[in-house]
């Protein structure tokens, strides 16, 4: 009976530990999709990378030149390097990045919603044209054609639902793992020391493994070198989100572990003092509970 009891305790504790480990991994995977703020940060980081800045400046000046009169096109061709540098400088200002971040967040929220939405790029475009007009007055302060500045975003509710499902699954696994660890330690294990040890290992071991996974993932991704700057920025942001989420989850589990074991020990000590009526006496962790639970299969009959 004792053998079956010990094997059962180990198996059940392993299942609970697996649930806690899975909750951390699932939560980290959900964070890769990110919130609108995280996605906006990634977009701003990509737009601020040197190669993308250059591509944006070239594309913007080409578009302005195509929409301008021949006289303005001649001025743009003559001052192109200065104008491209002005585009890059404007792109890196705090006001431009704040507006870009807001537009991306609005678009991402519309993308993950059930009805979609639209984003008006006119204020963002005017930031660039105003700066270009100050540099080269031949460029209009307000472009003639701003009819295509509203971008309509089609809804992809399934994507948002998938992220929500991952987070919900992570919470369910966390709660089931913690409750299971407490129940196994309370009703399957008899001796107090073993109860504390099993509870501490069941919650603490997944936290350590999650930290190892975060470290290994970060190390392996450093060996991957995408062929362009944008790819490197995207990969680094995704890995950062995944690793950060894993480390936070591990830290939370470690805190829960310390609180649970410490609270369990204090509860046992309080129960022991209450039963003996002697304040300050030390509890014998090697002994089984003084009053076995009615659910304890090894409890002695009282009849």
Protein Blocks (a to p, Z undefined) as FASTA:
>chain_A
ZZmmmmmmmmmmmmmmmmmmmmmmmmmmmmmnopaklmmmmmmmmmmpmklmmmmmmmmm
mmmmmmpcfklmmmmmmmmmmmmmmmmmmmmpmklmmmmmmmmmmmmmmmmmmnopaddf
klmmmmmmmmmmmmmmmlcfbafblmlmpccddddfklmmmmmmmmmmmmmmmmmmmmmm
mmmmmmmpmblklmmmmmmmmmmmmmmmmmmmmmmmmmmmmmpccfbfklmmmmmmmmmm
mmmmmmmmmmmmmmmmmmmmmmmmmmmmmmmmmmnopghiacdfkbccfbdcfklmkbcc
fZZ
